[in-house]
Amino acid sequence: MGKSQFHRIGGRRIKAVFAATMVSFSFSCFAGSANIEVDVNKPGVAIPKSFYGLMTEEINHSYDGGLYAELIQNRTFQDSRDALPHWTAQGDARISIDRSTPVNPALPVNMKLTLNGDRGGAVNDGYWGIPVKPATQYSVEFYAKSADDFSGPITASIVLNDGAVAVAKAETAAISGEWTKYTLTLKTAADVKETSHAKFVLSAQGKGSVLFSFVSLFPPTYKDVAGGLRPDLMQLMADMHPSFIRLPGGNYLEGDTFSSRFRWKQMIGPADTRPGHQGCWSYRSSDGMGLPQFMLWCDQLGAEPVLAVFAGYTLNHDHVLPGPELQFYVDEALEEIEYFTGPADKGWGAVRAKDGRVEPYKLQYVEIGNEDFFDGSGSYDGRFAQFYDAIKAKYPQLKIIATTPVKSRKPDLVDDHFYLPPQQMAATGTHYRKADRKGSQIFVGEWASQSGNPTPNLLSGLADAAFLLGLEKDSDQVPIECYAPLLVNVNPRAAQWGTNLIGYNALHSFGSPSYYAQAMLGQNKGDVVLPVSVKISESDKSTPSNSHGAVGVGAWHTKVEYKDLSVTNQGAKLTELNPMQSTAGWDFPNGAWRSDGGVFKPVNGDSETWAFTGDPKWTDYTVNVKARKTGGTEGFIVVWHAADERNYHWWNIGGWGNTRTSVEVAHDGSRIPFGDPSNFSVETNRWYDLRVEVKGNHALCYIDDKLINDANDDEVRSQNLFTSANYINSSGEVVIKVVNLGDEDLDTSLKLNGVQSVAPVGKAIVLQGDPNAVNSIAEPKKIAPVTEEVSNFAGEFRRTFPAHSFTLLRLSAKQQ
């Protein structure tokens, strides 16, 4: 994940101009008819079992205050150097920081409770409350020692916020002057009312002091594993049927600095020996969710790990160059792989076994770093090569993932990230349709439609389903994918990211419409893709096109220069002389530009910026301009038919990390690629002659008089219907998937070709509703799938697909 929402949306592979998280989109509608045919006897791409996965990181309190079931916030008293956040004194007592006699080096800070005679205590407010449920057992653990002549017992209790009612409590024996670990059990009565308006209290009576270290409170966990994971979140994930988990996640791997990176060796062993560290999303990580818990997460969901290793680059752009200094991190990665895969009787495999996991893991994928396209130093290619060579030498069976294109080695996969407005996300499902199958495969390691807060609305859910239907057809090129972020604590100030798959508070959780769309797909996985043909009435194609407008140039985190711009119509000049001689007559909707001797360039050479000039009424014309790149990771941008900063066409030359050149059209800021892309890349310090010949919706794009892109945006004018079909070999069933993003119901004729027989009874699973609707704690299933038995299936049948819906039809069909 990128450090800001803008950067994440403006990622390397697909870039979007997007001004807000909560945006309402309106899709053009179908008048109402289509024909869909499925060739059941012509199986196509085999869908890898690895295709659907999960990913999150320590963001939005995904682990602490989320998946990791610990209820005490700041359990080691290290969230602040000079204070005790989330702890307050109660009664006749005060609390303070103490560093006199730590339990162990990982726990350098104690909390000192000073008593004055009457009962007093230390109160923890948990993660936005301690969840209280009836007839529920809680496990308490803490270290304590007496000081200043105190010798009484300690009472641990869960108390309602008014302080008058303890719903559960237990007491230790009289404590001593030596550090002792105490374990207690708290149990609520059957008639206790469910609430999160409660706190945890450690209290005592008398005079003197008590020192505490590592205070922990756990509710019941998934499958009753001590120190484990939150049951409701785990069940929601289990219902998605994931095949892998990308861990430890995005920026959490890199850290803001080298000292705050994911230091895996400090995240193994008992929880009370892990020091914790400052996270990169504004709060401290307890490191309770360490590698043993990641392994537990995988085991309990039946998923494999996709392991990301630190690659010598941090979020503040510090990095080490390839060579001896980087070798330390290479060796550390090799040891981490051994921790996962080594035999239980030696080396790091023995350490894993001591942590509770005897059997080695089946590890297939290792990713080198995270989003290294943000590293402007250009060091990733060399860093990747050093990691690649070392890992392949010791573990040749592993598939190595690069986080951005490299030239020094051929990665097994390259990790692409997409954060886009819904309609653009839906259309991006075909992004790999014509990708070079001889190159690296693709891991879509982060993606999500950005509409709905704090979780996706139905519009995003439908767009996400459409995106996955497209990826599924290219799963020979995209064998693994996972949405991000997965989790969000919905309490105020708990979240750092706007659109997240699953929401929760201390007591309850809910899946978003996008969650349900993905669960539908995960629960109905096919083995192979079946060919689908779709015909839509021409009168039903109604998405408008931008067929007039001004022209412009742009840059995307790349130092570029332009000169000698001219715009002509049938040989007649529409521009006066060379408009790039000055900035007069130009609009700069995003970042300043300057003219230096007729050379036009951005003021900031590492920005996302563009400049427009001309008449919005211009229609057919030819744009000529010279362009040179002097630094950066991408190439040039040429704009035409620009009505305003959110509606335009542009030619993205050397985009996607300088790996691809393509044409895109933007409607209300949402860009959709069209036409066949090319593999043209831009050389540094070379002037190119760029020419775009525009006629209506058709553009011919030339570089040095060579045709590079031939694109007509008529092909994106019916982007409301998305389909896919699979066959399940074991049950002999066809699964037909249809997304209708339009505003009207779509009456459809469906035909199954190549079948001997079709069972008349099957089922339909439908997700539909108001496209702007979101689920919430109060309405967790406002938008949720409904399953119905369908009895009219045959080789040919009709069905109406509702407006704003995702429908999954499952029927038994014997192949010819």
GIFENCOR-V146323 format. One record per helix or strand of 3 or more residues. SS is the DSSP state (H for helix, E for strand). FROM is the first residue (numbers start at 1). TO is the last residue. Records with the same first field share a line. If there is no record, write none. Layout:
SS: FROM-TO + FROM-TO
This chain:
H: 5-9 + 222-224 + 231-238 + 251-254 + 258-260 + 264-266 + 271-273 + 291-301 + 324-341 + 347-354 + 372-374 + 380-394 + 422-430 + 458-473 + 513-523 + 538-540 + 579-581 + 655-658 + 713-716
E: 33-46 + 52-55 + 87-98 + 110-124 + 137-147 + 155-160 + 166-171 + 180-187 + 198-218 + 244-247 + 304-309 + 365-368 + 399-402 + 413-420 + 441-449 + 480-482 + 487-489 + 502-504 + 509-511 + 528-536 + 550-556 + 558-569 + 586-590 + 593-596 + 599-602 + 608-613 + 621-632 + 636-644 + 647-654 + 660-667 + 670-678 + 687-695 + 698-703 + 706-712 + 721-728 + 733-740 + 746-753 + 755-758 + 762-768 + 786-790 + 796-801 + 805-815
